[in-house]
Structure formats: C-alpha cells, structure tokens
Amino acid sequence: WSAVAGAAASRDTIAIVHARLYTMETTEPIEDATIVVRDGRVQAVGAALAPPVGAKVVDAAGHIVTPGFMSAGTQLGLVEIASLPDTRDYSLVTGTLGAAFDVQYALNANSTLVTLAVDDGLTRAIAFPDGSPVAPFLGQAAVLQLGTPPDLLERARVAMFVRVGGWAAGAAGGSRSASWILLRNAL
C-alpha cells in the first residue's frame, strides 16, 4: 500500500482493485475491495466498486491491504548509521539550545532507512530529539510524511520532549527534584 501511496502523489487518481481490505473499523476484511486514492488521499472504499474513469488501476489480486502504519517515536531521518556519530542528528552534546533544538533542520529524506520503513508499510512517523545538555529539555519533534519525496517534513514543532528522573537528573544538578522544578519553572 505504501508504494501505491507514493505513486498517488505523482498521479491524480489511483484505484486499487480486488484487494482484501482491513479498514481498522471492523475485525472482518472487505473482500474484493476497491480503494480509490485521489491526490494522495483515500476517497472511497468498498466491495467491488467500479474504478473512476481515467484512474490508474492497480490489481491487488486478493492481497491484503491495510491503512499505513505510523511510528509515534523514532529517529527516522535523523540517523543513518547509529555507530557513526557523523550520521546522528537527533541529539546535542554541547550548547545551550535545549527547548529550541528543532529536529526538522536535520531531516534526511535520502536516508536508506526511510526507504526501508516505507517498504515495511510505514507512512508517517514522529521524529524526536534524544539528548541535550540543557535539563530537562531535549528539543522539538516533527511529523514525517514518508513515501512522498523530496519532502520528508509534514509538520514541524509538534511536541516538546523532556527527560526527567533517573540518569537525566545529573544534567539538572544531580536531583530528580531539580529536574521537575526546572520543568515547572520553564512552563
């Protein structure tokens, strides 16, 4: 389905026919389903619907089709090889950005990991920051739209990430209590 969604961005209308469709609304699939995608968005689904005139028709031949998956917490687009620091853009080691650290500026739409995620059915993700020397703030996350190059970013600054307690207490002066006080004072 994600490969079809990527193609839908380049064509006006696609009709996926003869699918075994799981809609997430019921436990039973819709057999011999037709899914109409217009301008990258699902417009209609149903059993044995006729494809719209002029639509590109893709025969699913009875294969399973599901809505795209979303990862609500990843560094997708922010890291290529975890063991190479030069390819990791999800955290800060030094500096004073803290809450101002915004991952959107480091997103890599050409990452091979993005391609693999799309092939596995991932259509959206939230890329989040994972480290900052400014307690308790890690920075701002972004929503990613996968499979529609060249833009990976769908929406920036969707969430603020903080780390409170445990080993993060060291960045706040050594106390979990200090982490909570810093967060409350900032808000």
FIVEXDREN-937653 format. One line per field, with one value per residue: residue in three letters; y negated, x negated, z negated of N, C-alpha, C in turn; residue number from 1. Coordinates in steps of 0.001 Angstrom, whole numbers, plus 500000, padded with zeros to 6 digits. Each point is the difference from the previous one (the first is absolute). Layout:
N
gumar: ALA  ...
nyy: Y  ...
nxx: X  ...
nzz: Z  ...
cayy: Y  ...
caxx: X  ...
cazz: Z  ...
cyy: Y  ...
cxx: X  ...
czz: Z  ...
pase: NUM  ...
This chain:
187
gumar: TRP  SER  ALA  VAL  ALA  GLY  ALA  ALA  ALA  SER  ARG  ASP  THR  ILE  ALA  ILE  VAL  HIS  ALA  ARG  LEU  TYR  THR  MET  GLU  THR  THR  GLU  PRO  ILE  GLU  ASP  ALA  THR  ILE  VAL  VAL  ARG  ASP  GLY  ARG  VAL  GLN  ALA  VAL  GLY  ALA  ALA  LEU  ALA  PRO  PRO  VAL  GLY  ALA  LYS  VAL  VAL  ASP  ALA  ALA  GLY  HIS  ILE  VAL  THR  PRO  GLY  PHE  MET  SER  ALA  GLY  THR  GLN  LEU  GLY  LEU  VAL  GLU  ILE  ALA  SER  LEU  PRO  ASP  THR  ARG  ASP  TYR  SER  LEU  VAL  THR  GLY  THR  LEU  GLY  ALA  ALA  PHE  ASP  VAL  GLN  TYR  ALA  LEU  ASN  ALA  ASN  SER  THR  LEU  VAL  THR  LEU  ALA  VAL  ASP  ASP  GLY  LEU  THR  ARG  ALA  ILE  ALA  PHE  PRO  ASP  GLY  SER  PRO  VAL  ALA  PRO  PHE  LEU  GLY  GLN  ALA  ALA  VAL  LEU  GLN  LEU  GLY  THR  PRO  PRO  ASP  LEU  LEU  GLU  ARG  ALA  ARG  VAL  ALA  MET  PHE  VAL  ARG  VAL  GLY  GLY  TRP  ALA  ALA  GLY  ALA  ALA  GLY  GLY  SER  ARG  SER  ALA  SER  TRP  ILE  LEU  LEU  ARG  ASN  ALA  LEU
nyy: 501191  499982  501005  500409  499772  500482  500975  500038  499690  500906  500693  499591  501105  500812  501111  500445  501008  500775  499117  500546  499135  499695  499503  500873  500050  501132  501154  499910  500597  499033  501024  500227  499364  498813  499476  498853  499699  498811  499529  501307  499841  500888  500210  501287  500818  501204  500930  500439  498912  499300  500194  498816  499371  500528  500771  499950  501164  500348  501170  500004  500583  499468  499235  500069  499086  499196  499216  498904  500426  499650  499513  500095  500707  499220  500385  500558  499973  500420  501238  500253  499816  500689  500836  499192  499313  500047  501131  499541  499601  500971  499632  499276  499780  498867  498852  498946  500749  501184  499259  499192  501119  499870  501240  499154  499278  501148  499951  501278  499412  499932  500071  500976  499542  498827  500350  500529  498885  499310  500762  499687  498986  499424  499229  500052  498984  500106  499099  500554  498922  500321  498731  499409  499128  499513  500311  500592  498944  500794  499362  499584  500707  500870  499752  501244  499640  501317  500251  498728  500491  498906  499565  500013  498715  500476  500064  498821  500137  501300  500107  499721  500469  500626  499996  500672  499928  501009  500501  499516  500463  500666  499853  500366  500344  501151  499303  501065  499593  499769  501199  500434  499454  500423  501146  500026  499612  500895  500789
nxx: 499179  498910  499664  501241  499880  498767  500519  500875  498858  499615  501067  500984  500328  500001  500331  499964  499983  501038  500110  499263  500971  499034  501167  499817  501092  499708  500313  501052  499279  499826  500676  499137  499222  500556  498781  500656  498817  500371  499004  499693  501299  500354  500682  499800  500735  499972  500936  499133  499457  500642  498827  499639  500677  499010  500447  498799  500191  499948  499705  500637  500788  500879  498941  499438  500927  499170  500529  499348  498824  500084  498764  500449  498906  499283  498817  501008  499079  499679  499978  498799  498874  500656  499110  500468  499303  499277  500663  499724  501236  500203  498738  499880  498720  499927  499947  500711  500192  499833  500985  499037  499398  499946  500480  500956  499021  500054  501275  499741  500655  498687  500344  499108  499944  500168  499207  499194  500187  499900  498969  499831  500481  498885  501019  499927  499345  499709  499169  499371  499655  498715  499745  499728  498989  501125  499896  501170  499763  500638  501147  500190  501115  500007  501106  499720  500013  500128  499098  499785  498891  499271  501185  499311  499821  500902  499512  499474  499152  500202  498825  500012  498777  500242  498941  500798  499147  499698  499308  501168  500125  498990  500739  500804  498746  500497  501119  500796  499982  498710  500045  500804  499188  498941  500656  500392  498775  499608  500915
nzz: 500000  499243  500794  499848  498675  500156  500737  498989  499414  500918  499706  500736  500698  498939  500643  498754  500850  499675  499034  499065  499724  499146  499575  499049  500704  500642  499407  500755  500950  500860  500469  500960  499142  500164  500121  499897  500560  499534  500735  499906  500131  499076  501124  500311  499260  500526  499840  500898  499475  500904  500585  499539  500903  500694  499014  499423  500591  498698  500554  498824  500894  499157  500204  498810  499764  499362  499081  500337  499612  498715  499994  498768  500209  500785  500410  500649  500932  498769  500436  500449  499326  499110  500506  500952  499104  501122  499772  498784  500266  499127  499704  498898  500185  500699  499362  500343  501078  499443  499498  500386  499561  501314  499965  500316  499471  499371  500334  500208  501000  500184  498747  500039  498751  500591  500987  499089  499289  501122  500335  498717  500730  499573  499688  498691  499434  498714  500530  498956  499298  499785  499856  498837  499998  500521  498720  500063  500801  500858  500182  501261  500059  501018  500713  500359  501262  499942  500914  499652  500598  499906  499638  498883  499816  499147  498755  499816  498976  500103  499398  498713  500121  498854  499197  499168  498974  499207  501025  500445  498769  500521  501086  499015  499861  500440  500208  499813  498777  500215  500585  499029  499135  500691  500114  498744  499694  500895  499466
cayy: 498809  498801  499729  499386  498648  499177  499761  499145  498606  499554  500114  499483  501000  501413  500931  501320  500886  501411  500086  500456  498745  499842  498554  499658  499686  501277  501080  500739  499225  499827  500819  499422  498560  498966  498825  498895  499014  498802  499013  500523  500252  500980  499343  500950  501420  500816  501272  500007  498681  499767  498951  498779  499860  499342  500357  501071  501157  500934  501227  500577  501458  500672  499730  499211  498562  499380  498605  499853  500019  498820  500180  498801  499612  500524  499050  500182  498769  499278  500849  500971  501122  499640  500068  498900  498716  499040  500221  499883  498607  499975  499510  499018  500354  498733  498874  499480  499989  500594  500000  499436  500987  500373  501043  499834  499498  501062  501141  500478  500738  500984  501087  501342  500512  499535  500911  501283  499813  499925  501360  500760  499517  498775  498845  498809  500228  498829  500021  499228  499818  500969  499627  498592  499677  499028  500743  501380  499970  500692  499257  500066  501104  499692  501074  500311  500623  500870  500489  498904  499132  499867  499497  500981  499275  499647  498928  499789  499548  500591  500394  499699  501170  499758  501209  499707  501151  500961  499467  498618  499107  499457  498753  499002  499753  501218  500317  500105  498873  498829  500143  499599  498558  499316  500115  499162  498587  499661  499941
caxx: 500821  499171  499459  501088  500179  498957  500383  501187  499586  499603  501149  501213  500892  499632  500999  499469  501157  499885  499193  500586  499767  500258  500186  499799  501313  500602  499017  500100  499558  500892  499461  500112  500166  499394  499584  499742  499087  499942  499045  499322  500927  501043  501286  501111  499700  501201  499930  500269  500288  499406  498972  500389  499500  498700  499117  499035  500522  499012  500683  499397  500079  500344  499051  500481  499717  500347  499557  498578  499616  499299  499136  500178  498749  498865  499004  499989  499637  499019  498822  499807  499266  499976  498648  499191  500500  500224  501307  501036  500410  501161  499704  498937  499020  499667  500799  501044  501303  501047  501349  499959  499478  501101  499469  500413  498914  499039  500660  499368  500968  499278  499548  500411  500921  501344  500461  500336  501215  501122  500209  500649  501362  500051  500342  499770  499198  499603  498564  499828  498631  499698  498917  499637  499352  500815  501057  500312  500500  499303  500270  501289  500199  500647  500740  499461  500852  499071  500403  500339  498836  498760  500220  500254  500674  501410  500300  498921  500314  501263  499930  498768  499561  499206  499580  500006  499766  498972  498679  500136  499866  498643  499990  500754  499309  499889  501218  501241  500827  499565  500530  501410  500071  499605  501103  501117  499615  500011  501380
cazz: 500000  499922  501328  500754  499463  500596  501384  500015  499932  501320  500903  499379  499424  500093  499467  499677  500135  499622  498786  498732  499292  498573  499835  498598  499410  499623  499980  501255  501161  501152  501089  501341  499748  500844  499236  500914  499427  500847  499495  498830  498884  500273  500244  499891  499877  500003  500717  501439  500567  501317  499958  500710  501368  500091  498882  500193  499286  499486  499596  498798  500179  498753  498928  498869  499987  498715  499914  499710  498595  499492  498839  499177  499363  500747  500492  501441  500685  499184  499833  501075  499404  498581  499442  500539  499492  501082  500632  498965  499811  499116  498654  499801  498982  499355  500465  499111  500674  499164  500574  501354  500943  500892  500873  501395  500834  500285  500633  501221  500806  500809  499140  500414  498982  500366  501054  499366  499200  500946  500504  498933  499803  499200  500825  499187  498795  499227  499711  498778  499522  498945  499109  499932  498733  499274  499303  500366  501372  501078  501231  500656  500931  501271  500662  501316  501008  500712  501318  500911  500132  499258  498643  498953  498921  500146  499056  499029  498642  499572  498595  499269  499249  498799  499292  498568  499137  500351  500322  500466  498844  500003  500775  499235  498741  499213  499259  500771  499572  500761  501359  499997  499715  501247  500961  499538  500155  501421  500480
cyy: 498754  499680  499336  498576  499056  499671  499057  498529  499462  500091  499528  501067  501414  500810  501348  500936  501416  500207  500684  498895  500094  498502  499502  499587  501249  501058  500792  499136  499806  500768  499320  498485  499165  498819  498918  498951  498839  498975  500447  500288  501006  499271  500939  501406  500755  501262  499779  498652  499897  498897  498760  499968  499226  500332  501052  501165  500928  501219  500620  501519  500749  499778  499091  498552  499462  498512  499970  499982  498696  500402  498708  499571  500631  498900  500168  498657  499181  500807  500955  501250  499641  499985  498897  498660  498976  500164  499923  498524  499863  499471  498980  500500  498754  498918  499656  500029  500561  500044  499477  500988  500577  500979  499784  499609  501057  501181  500341  500869  501077  501171  501339  500613  499556  500929  501345  499902  499942  501386  500890  499490  498759  498816  498680  500374  498679  500183  499092  499876  500922  499610  498527  499754  499008  500732  499126  500143  500747  499266  500316  501098  499523  501214  500160  500639  500820  500404  498911  499051  498780  499558  501131  499362  499719  498821  499924  499612  500522  500385  499572  501236  499566  501345  499620  501298  500889  499342  498561  499008  499362  498672  498881  499735  501201  500418  500099  498847  498747  500053  499520  498496  499207  500034  499104  498504  499570  499850  498890
cxx: 499140  499377  501050  500230  498954  500321  501184  499641  499652  501130  501236  500817  499480  501140  499328  501199  499653  499113  500778  499661  500389  500043  499700  501316  500737  498907  499995  499538  501134  499350  500282  500238  499325  499692  499658  499170  499901  499100  499365  500894  501071  501335  501190  499451  501310  499799  500409  500448  499350  498953  500484  499385  498685  499031  498995  500469  498845  500754  499260  500062  500234  499036  500613  499554  500480  499691  498507  499750  499294  499149  500052  498724  498808  498983  499825  499746  498963  498733  499930  499310  499761  498593  499071  500569  500295  501364  501145  500305  501172  499707  498880  499068  499623  500942  501118  501385  501120  501333  500018  499464  501161  499475  500327  498845  498972  500619  499364  500986  499337  499475  500497  500975  501436  500585  500408  501292  501234  500315  500696  501399  500126  500287  499809  499169  499821  498527  499768  498538  499739  498812  499671  499305  500799  501186  501232  500359  499112  500182  501366  500048  500712  500764  499431  501062  499074  500559  500387  498814  500336  500210  500335  500841  501459  500340  498904  500571  501351  500009  498660  499650  499133  499597  499852  499745  498887  498669  500055  499845  498618  499908  500733  499355  499936  501249  501196  500930  499645  500523  501441  500146  499610  501130  501164  499676  500036  501414  500769
czz: 500000  501349  500872  499518  500570  501439  500093  499955  501384  501021  499268  499297  500268  499399  499787  499980  499551  498774  498880  499006  498527  499718  498601  499324  499548  499991  501300  501165  501004  501140  501342  499927  501083  499090  501024  499265  500981  499333  498676  498811  500415  500105  499823  499837  500026  500802  501450  500559  501373  499881  500748  501402  499976  498875  500445  499139  499621  499493  498823  500009  498687  498856  498939  500150  498653  500074  499691  498502  499628  498814  499201  499289  500680  500263  501507  500686  499252  499767  501190  499454  498528  499414  500525  499546  501093  500673  499000  499744  499031  498608  500031  498912  499201  500518  499050  500628  499135  500722  501430  501037  500803  501047  501476  500927  500371  500741  501343  500773  500849  499173  500525  499002  500268  501056  499416  499198  500894  500543  498969  499664  499150  500924  499266  498792  499276  499665  498801  499611  498816  499138  500088  498672  499155  499376  499827  501481  500989  501321  500578  501061  501259  500510  501407  500871  500883  501362  500972  500131  500861  498559  499052  498892  500351  499094  498946  498642  499495  498529  499423  499184  498830  499420  498540  499244  500495  500288  500497  498858  499940  500738  499265  498644  499093  499259  500936  499650  500789  501436  500073  499760  501245  501028  499596  500142  501458  500527  499306
pase: 1  2  3  4  5  6  7  8  9  10  11  12  13  14  15  16  17  18  19  20  21  22  23  24  25  26  27  28  29  30  31  32  33  34  35  36  37  38  39  40  41  42  43  44  45  46  47  48  49  50  51  52  53  54  55  56  57  58  59  60  61  62  63  64  65  66  67  68  69  70  71  72  73  74  75  76  77  78  79  80  81  82  83  84  85  86  87  88  89  90  91  92  93  94  95  96  97  98  99  100  101  102  103  104  105  106  107  108  109  110  111  112  113  114  115  116  117  118  119  120  121  122  123  124  125  126  127  128  129  130  131  132  133  134  135  136  137  138  139  140  141  142  143  144  145  146  147  148  149  150  151  152  153  154  155  156  157  158  159  160  161  162  163  164  165  166  167  168  169  170  171  172  173  174  175  176  177  178  179  180  181  182  183  184  185  186  187
